[in-house]
Amino acid sequence: MPALCNDLSSFARTIVHGEEPSSEIDTNYTNYSVAVAVGVYRNNYRGNLHDALAGAYPVIEQLVGKDFFRRMTRQFIGQHLSRSGNLHHYGAEMSGFVAEFKPAQDLVYLPDVAALEWACHCAYFADDAAALDLVKLAQIPPVQYSELILCTSPACHLVRSRFPIAAIWHAHQPGAPGDFHIDFDCGSCNALVCRKNDVVMVFELAEADAAWLQGIQAGISLGEATAATLERFPNFDLQAVLLNIVTQGVLVDFSMANH
Amino acid sequence: MNNNHILSAAIGGLLALGLASGNASAADKKMDMEKCFGVAKAGMNDCSSNKSSHSCAGQAAKNNDPMDFVAVPKGTCDKLAGGMTEGGSMKKSM
């Protein structure tokens, strides 16, 4: 086993880091030199990672174009190794990478769009969660409502940006009209990612609703989260946001604080 | 206004609506079974995603190494000109 492990490590260094191929590699090819064969293997390695990234970031790919995306991912792949046997886990660092990628510096919204796409990607592969049990909720005495700790679905993510990332995302979904106008002056965007019936959806939340949901996601009790939100946003409508997110499958369970 | 009243009204509304709408989970279960056949992740169903991500056959056979030309984004970002920086600040018009 150690011998096999050493062989594989050596081969991986050749493919990933461009080290000289080990002399152990079988050189009896009739059609290829070792150098060409290693080059083909390395190209497949990079190609698969590129395709994994293209699968996770279809909006980024459309925004910058296929050629630019390929060039960008080439650099990403050089800097980030795949650390999971599951390729769907690959690409989490894209938002930070894009922010540092000089040729894309002018596209200031790109890192936040990448963060939104990664949230969508994770939402798609997140564990299933049962719908909120309203019968169980109905058994809680109203005097204890303020102690409720609401649990959000593992597929639910809130992505905040000073750019209209939800509008950009929607404009690049299949079937969206190719001609769009997006107003960059419309202020910040609170994009809520959730999954219903196996479809990932992106909604925009009002500032107050997003602040409240952020508190809920942080594990703050319903009473505290609501009071804190009302203090900042006197017009906050708890009933409306509650109905909205329960309908979208964002809330999946609850527990009681201090119990 | 009393926060307890707000909580009671909000959850009361939720319960009234939820309990009245009956068993919604039957529809959910039906959709679960369709996961393998329908397009799920918008624009890309699981099968095609896996196929493109894990295939070794589809890649170019040659090692096409560094593209040294200065790459410029050539996608739909052209249509989002209002979001580009010029000297570090947001350009207003489009």
Interface residues (C-beta under 8 A of the other chain):
Chain A: V36 G39 V40 R42 N43 N44 G47 N48 D51 A52 A54 G55 P58 E61 Q62 L63 V64 G65 K66 D67 F68 F69 R71 M72 R74 L87 H88 P103 A104 Q105 D106 L107 V108 Y109 L110 C120 H121 Y124 D128 A131 L132 L134 V135 L137 A138 P142 V143 Y145 S146 F163 I168 A171 H172 Q173 P174 F180 H181 I182 D183 F184 D185 N197 D198 V199 V200 L222 G223 T226 A227 L230 L238 Q239 L242 L243 V246
Chain B: N3 N4 I6 L7 S8 A9 A10 I11 G12 G13 L14 L15 L17 G18 L19 A24 S25 A27 D28 M31 D32 E34 K35 G38 A40 K41 A42 G43 M44 S49 S52 S53 H54 S55 C56 G58 Q59 A60 A61 K62 N63 N64 D65 P66 M67 V70 A71 V72 P73 K74 G75 T76 C77 K79 L80 G82 G83 M84 T85 E86 M90 K92 M94
